């Protein structure tokens, strides 16, 4: 465990100070990366020690995990996970990347077909290892989970079917969203029990936007998405944690609703529109919401110079981090196209 001087915050103190809208000693940082990105970064650094990497980057958050059930083969090169999501893997120079296909219930014709699926329960997870993880990461803010109550059901149904369901079979949508919400409420409760309430952040996610606008109307959001976010956030707050909500795309119009639902932190702030720029976000919502991420993954990080990346890192820390309320990170998991040198420079700029 790292030692800290008297005038230096621990990583957890730094994160919790920022999330209480107070100024920490520096902007806290988080780290997300696709597996091929990690392979490329490890090759550059000459080791595969993940904790050593996080220490090098001065990352303040640790992501807890429980073992996942193994995926099963359902056809040549096609895999299915315990939820019924189906996918293939596309090769990259640094390892395979998942690409989603219509899921196991894409050909369902009745509600009974949905109900007959072998739905998972948290009994599939072994939470016993969380205690040791908490002990190892005692100085760090702890994040747990991957609770998706709307997008993941859409992957199981297949996106085209899912959007049609909202219009023609709304009872199917509610039934599926309830399945996922109930699962994750129980999952988060068990994780909190296994860690003695030590988890600081719980992830909630569903992408609400595409590149230029929302995926669904506000009316549909309030009917099909909001009730399940509310239930999950209520559970998270009852466990003493904060809700970190992830949505890619142009989704700024949903931010007031997310605040009303109790979301504490918004990620990843994909900068696809003027109202998702750091200055606009801080001015409109900085007193009611904290922020996580935001550095452009489509152009800046894979293609920008070191100087351009570091300038933008400093901009986000200076703007969103003023008076607290910000955790530094990219506007999605670091993708394999991002050079290792850029990732290292990204965090070096944040530390300064």
MARBA-819864 format. One record per atom (N, C-alpha, C): x, y, z. Coordinates in steps of 0.001 Angstrom, whole numbers, plus 500000, padded with zeros to 6 digits. Layout:
REM MARBA-819864
XYZ...
This chain:
REM MARBA-819864
500848498806500000500000500000500000500885501246500000500490502266499256501310503453499104501265504324500362502390505010500621502451505940501738502169507357501242501546508167502099501172509527501729501680510495502770502126511662502312502588512688503234501386513357503890501665514109504951500577514699505743499737515662504929500355516338503957499617517322503177499094516761501858499107515451501700498714514803500450497482513933500697496463514086499866495268513266499988495535511833499522494859510878500133494840509544499554493968509584498293494108508602497397493245508598496217491757508634496556491358507885497563489931507880497914489496509243498448490314509852499299489991511193499791489874512176498631490756512031497656490748512939496500489442512796495727489021511555495471487788511316494719486576511810495494486488511446496773485313511824497556485241513336497760486396513989497868486393515450497965485834516064496688486308515583495539485803516104494263484310515855494125483846514677494536482430514343494380481536515087495371482140515699496381481368516545497298481423518010496866481892518244495625481994519593495059482916520485495888484023519887496325485084520634496966486375520415496175487325521325496308488555521270495528489547520303496160489898519213495468490939518316495988492329518862495688493359518150496154494730518598495911495092518546494430494470517659493668494552517642492204493319516931491690493077517037490396491928516348489810492137514839489893491193514096490455491335512635490476491185512043489084491714510834488906491718510200487591491215508775487678490586508347486580490146506960486421490744506428485122490675505122484924491277504490483746490347503396483240490002503475481941489194502465481266489883502126479949489997500874479589490654500515478330490134499176477828490016499062476501489685497784475880490870496818476045490610495505476091491715494546476241492828494695475204492531494909473892493646495106472962494473496352473271493827497383473799494558498584474199495554498246475298495098497463476263495997497045477341497154496217476789496871495309475857497946494515475264498996495415474629498551496426473891499474497350473235500260498149474269499583498584475317500241499380476350501245498540477134500871497308477464501797496424478169503040496151477331502857495915476033504003495665475166504948496860475155504384498049475158505196499268475162505967499408476479505307499068477597505920499242478909506842498085479292506671496941478632507528495796478916507094494970480103505850495062480507505312494216481578503800494109481414503182493190482175501730493008482131501120493105483532501713493901484376501246494082485750500270495260485774498960494954485918497957496004485817498053497004486970498299496516488161498404497436489286499631498342489145500711497793488639501892498615488370501570499707487356500785499369486337500360500364485349499537501465486010498561501093486826497710502100487470498513502999488400499515502440489072500392503259489899501162504246489028501655503769487884502402504655486977501533505829486524500250505568486273499338506603485789498734507433486918498986507061488176498419507744489349496890507748489293496311506582489003494856506439488924494289506300490332493193507004490605492637507089491954491477506129492210491002505452491188489840504560491296490289503137490986489760502180491722489969500781491415488618500135491121488572499321490082487352498673489638487308497266490215486348497007491069486171495676491640485470494771490632485715493469490766485091492539489822484834491205490501483859490490489965483592489110490361483733488249489111484063486962489255484215486102488084482908485998487299483007486095485982481849485996485092481700484572484567480458484096484358480280482796483700480898482811482308481430481679481899482086481592480599481076481757479469481486482424478377480660482511477173480598481139476508479526480930475743479352479649475059479301479870473556479816478897472804479773478962471345478385478565470869477791479380469984476453479090469455476478478982467938477648478946467349477809478841465908479251479101465560479641478907464321481028479131463929481468480573464201482359480734465152482871482053465481481911482961466211480753482438466631479723483242467306479598482797468754479527483769469648479513483487471079478282484112471733477893483538472851476756484051473619477132484091475088476779485210475755477046485290477190475808484893477990475922484987479298474855484509480176473564485297480032473610486517479475472402487297479232471729486951477906472426486253477030471888485999475700472369486983474660473303487863475016473937488703474008474804487816473116474827488115471834475646487345470896476614488271470182477775487736469842478823488572469284479876487713468600480654488377467760481836487798467165483032488625467613484212488169467260485412488934467567486129489294466269486455490584466136487222491074465005488682491237465422489574490773464564490991490871464874491488492311464764492359492699465660493133493926465557494598493519465724495517494408465414496931494051465602497296493727467050496425494108468007496754493919469417495798492959470120494958492265469364494044491307469966492626491512469473491721490567469764490357490631469240489492491658469947488568492258469190487579493199469716486184492642469455485316492734470441483957492225470323483124493079469382482299492429468566481331493099467700479980492417467882478965493188468287477679492611468661476851492195467460476055491133467680475079490618466726473708490638467397472614490468466643471317490266467286471377489096468256470769489262469433470940488292470508470000487112470455470004486356471547469311485077471614467804485197471458467234486368471753465781486544471681465373487393470482466249487492469505465940488321468329464833487719467470464567486433467619463515485790466828462289485439467666462195485987468885461024485727469728459765486276469057458686485538469181457419485966468579456323486195469609456545485786470848455548485990471908456258486380473198455493486970474110456044487277475426456475485993476128455771484905475870456136483623476473457530483180476044457924483535474816459284483219474369460316483924475239460048485177475594460958485896476472460992485250477855459816484917478373459723484377479719460347482990479840460400482262478730460938480905478754462457480862478709463102481993478417464559482019478360465142481701479739466316481105479759466973480750481020467664481990481592466895482798482317467412484073482806468394483876483954469487484629483950470476484485485022469989485112486321470595484687487402470418485322488712471812485606489273471923486461490269473237486721490867473863485497491536473117484409491654473722483176492161474857482698491263474906483182490028476000482834489127477327483435489574477288484487490389478491485223490756479013484750492106480336484710492221481005484422493482481562485735494029480940486239495085481308487542495638482424487440496688482899486225496963483826486041498078485152486774497864485566486971496617486837487626496367486824489131496571485651489723496740485577491178496887486225491665498171486180490853499211486776491260500487488269491499500330488960490563499658490401490716499459490708491909498561489867492157497558490084493310496694489966494610497496488979494694498346488816495890499191490038496100500079490542495010500631491712495112501497492934495594500710493108495072499498494261495452498681494194496903498222492963497401498023492782498749497468492204499707498504492626499549499741492017500304500821492131501802500698493194502305500045493379503751499921492644504355498730491989503511497929491425503967496658489898504048496712489350504909495868487906504883495637487574503606494876486489502953495243486133501660494663484872501778493818484937501229492629483820501222491686483437499788491399482129499533491333481652498176491058480528498214490027480499497194489176479309496881488419479307497253486961478202496771486337477958497009484914476456496895484673475688497720485378474233497568485386473599498306484218473178497559483231472529498112482042471084497613482018470144498544482147468737498145482234467945498418480965468590499001479937467852499301478699468606498891477435469885499232477335470632498900476121470922497409476022471303496803477126471608495371477098470386494535476724469191494817477237468012494104476713467862494295475211468221495496474708468146495739473275469113494870472489470277494594473047471222493699472378470683492269472341470023491863473417469461490509473441468334490370472425467556491421472249466450491395471277466915491694469854468068492379469719468469492928468430467891494331468309468717495309467903468313496711467976467052497009467175466943496499465976465757496814465170464496496311465857464529495068466336463371494534467060463056495378468296464106495793468989463942496518470249463193497827470048463556498562469015462874499836468778461438499619468310461200498587467527459830498263467130459011497848468345459637497100469259458935496689470483458391497878471258459117498977471287458655500144472032457318500659471509457088500484470231455842500961469623454765499892469599455133498679469268454134497639469029453962496659470185454998496499471012454935495513472103455532496118473376454977497221473861455579497888475022455662496997476252454740496042476383454797495158477546456051494289477515456558493985476312457808493237476204458976494062476737458975495328476384460065496203476818460085496296478341458932496534478931458879496638480383459267495323481048458840494212480482459163492923481082460673492695481072461322492996479942462763492795479849463530493770480746463142495029480741463834496003481593463713495631483069462564495104483457462394494684484844463298493505485188463476492566484240464374491434484479465779491928484811466272492839483996467629493327484179467748494177485438466750494994485710466802495856486891466799495036488168465921494056488247465872493199489439467203492494489666467798492010488577469091491324488685470131492254489295470245493463488757471321494339489198471054494944490568469810495122490942469542495551492308470047494502493301469801493229492996470276492163493873471794492030493805472357492143492605473810492073492433474506493147493265474021494372493185474654495464493912474477495303495419473342494789495827473115494554497253474081493501497783474273492424497035475196491375497484476639491878497507477017492681496514478374493220496498478608494138497691477605494951498019477736495835499182477863495023500470477084493971500588477160493123501772478524492455501887479066491997500756480361491312500765481507492245501113481326493545500885482394494516501136482130495379502354481095495066503100480778495864504277480426497303503947479818497519502779479413498856502382480558499746501935481686499150501573482890499936501245482870500522499828481995500059498942481995500512497548481508501961497478482257502786496739481943504209496630481068504525495427481311503854494302480648504162493041480081502889492443478859502996491931478229501885491213477878502372489808478231501559488825478021501959487433476608501615486971475974502579486303474683502400485636474896502860484195474437502102483222474708502511481850473611502086480902473421502894479898472641502627478696472883503803477775473357503544476575473587504627475627472257505213475177472138506541475294470890507229474952470989508039473671472206508175473123472366509017471947473204508360470870473018508828469633473934508480468556474782509708468267475424509743467133476405510787466879475793512186466816474556512299466371473979513631466160472670513875466913472197512939467700470946513153468401470582511991469292469444512048469960469018510983470870468541509748470124468657508605470769468173507353470189466672507195470328466086507804471350464644507715471580464130509085472001462821509241471943462209510502472347462233510638473872462014511857474332461918512063475772460718511332476365459634511270475619458455510551476119458772509076476311459474508480475352459844507067475488460869506869476598461796507803476723462754507710477830462021507666479164461051508554479328460360508636480610459468507429480858459000506784479794458168505595479982458997504335480163460046504162479347460723502872479275462087502821479953462714503960480178464067503963480724464096504516482145463461505648482358463555506349483635463108505517484835461991504768484763461566504053485973462603503066486483463353502466485578464316501436485962465615502065486447466000503203485863467125503948486416466792504389487837465583504898488033465189505373489365465285504243490394464774503071490047464822501955490991466261501574491332467113501545490309468498501150490537469243502200491348469024503473491047469684504539491796469213504541493254467937504283493477467429504203494845468168503123495627468384501971494983469136500897495630470570501326495912471222501941494933472607502371495111472733503342496276471845504309496352471908505276497442471621504616498790470750503632498803470469502934500055471680502141500540472584501796499616473796501052499959474952501983500320474700503292500288475722504260500645476643504645499515476281504289498271477127504597497127476587505734496288477378506138495305476976507139494327476792506453492976475842506967492181475502506380490888476255507102489787477111506354489083477860506863487935477145506384486681476575507319485918475779506955484740476586507163483470476649506119482652477371506156481374476388506163480217476543507151479342475832507155478066476702507824477024476973507104475956477647507711474809476646508506473980477190509269473028476365509934472040475865511305472453475041511864471582474466513193471785473228513061472664473450513138473965472370512841474917472151513965475922472646515172475619472573516268476592471142516601476999470186516396476105468801516705476433468232515875477565468874514736477857468391513877478938469001514232480294469975515125480324470685515378481582469753515870482687468831516821482448467931517210483540467125516036484092466688515132483221465963513949483696466856513074484562468102512880484137469025512037484901469300512629486273469428513954486342469607514598487644468377514356488523467192514499487940465957514276488707465841512836489184466433511892488446466404510480488825467429510144489895468294511100490232469250510894491306470654510542490870470941510608489574472293510322489109473263511330489725474404510830490203475394511680490861476502512135489923476907511241489001478072511499488151477715511083486737478048511918485754477758511623484354479041511308483596479025510204482859480124509734482029479553509332480673480242509430479540481628509868479421481763511251478800480650511985478619480692513349478077481283513365476665480788512480475816481314512419474449481084513763473761482140514475473353481997515872472904481526515980471460480306515519471196479776515513469833478899516725469539478647517567470542477782518731470343478219519838471286477751521056471023478155522208471822477740522064473276476577521427473528476103521327474911476769520205475696477702519470475079478498518482475798479960518917475934480240520178475622481571520729475861481714521054477349482932520999477877483095521156479337482582522477479878482788523559479147482328524865479627480809524901479758480108524335478760478645524328478791478124523426479900478739522265480088478296521342481131478490521937482525479644522531482746479919523092484070478970524247484379478725525100483379477843526246483605476409525809483866475928524809483143474524524404483244474255523496484435475218522597484763474905521537485722475954521355486816476982522167486824478095521936487731477756521980489200476657522638489564476270522681490971475383521511491363474947520703490383474017519599490661474536518233490244475647518209489541476110516972488929477631516974488901478231515799489089479663515635488876479884514986487516481119515058487037481427514607485685482621513661485698482655512804484674483677511759484574484003511573483098485280511776482715485675511512481332485667512749480471485350512556479184485131513675478285486151513881477187487366513345477306488396513596476303488108512774475052487996513465473929487510512904472665488285511660472235487551510551472060488152509287471656488130509084470147487358509882469426487224509652467987488318510314467172488782511472467609489775512211466837490993512584467682490753513232468819491856513767469611492824512673470061492320511669470771493217510699471389493912509780470384493228509281469350493969508446468392494842509226467425494499510493467128495156511215466046495887512479466488495558513011467653496133514274468086497582514136468527498289515249468498499661515279469001499653515216470524500811514899471088500942514885472547500560516247473117501009517310472484500720518656472977499225518957472927498557518544471835497113518771471723496355518001472796496746516764473029496079515956474059496283516584475424497499516966475743497757517526477065497065518870477263496973519657476206496234520915476309494764520658476655494169519656476032492765519351476301492576518738477684493513517923478118493446517398479487493432518553480483494322519506480288494367520647481202493092521484481123492527521594479924491261522319479769490153521652480582490025520333480480488959519634481196489177519709482705490418519536483150490688519618484588490418521030485108490830522018484336490646523415484755489168523808484772488407523322483773487013523750483624486076522915484484486056521614484251485139520748484996485607520531486430486924520650486644487453520411487979487471521619488880487053522779488390487049523988489220486074523831490379486577523897491603485715523699492763485314522261492988486015521333492355485674519914492464484629519503491443484199518252491520483127517781490652483567517090489389484849516656489291485309516037488058486322514941488346486198513819487584487180512741487565487689512636486136488983512767485954489594512761484633489515511376483993489185511353482698489170510104481946488811510374480505488900509375479642488553509533478228487050509471478022486617509837476818485192509834476473484733508462476000485335507449476461484988506036476286486195505264476767486125503934476799487319503167477089488395503526476065489652503602476507490739503811475563490694502718474496490677503135473235490602502201472116492005501825471640492130500689470906493463500224470501494225501201469622493507502094468926494185503046468035494927504146468787494693504271470091495361505326470860496790504888471176497796505634470739499181505235470994499486505192472490500309504243472928500682504191474346501295505490474846502108506141474012502721507396474417501660508446474744500552508417473999499476509377474242498794509102475578498574507824475906497946507486477185498821507946478343500114507707478255501010508133479327501024509657479456501062510347478325501055511821478353499747512365478887498652511695478573497325512064479076497350512188480593497851511145481271497836511152482728498929512061483298500057512168482604501091513093483079500555514526483129499774514904482108499197516260482096498208516438483236497428515410483519496464515489484602497134515633485963498256514943486149498968515020487417499543516402487657499885517110486607500451518449486754499390519503486911
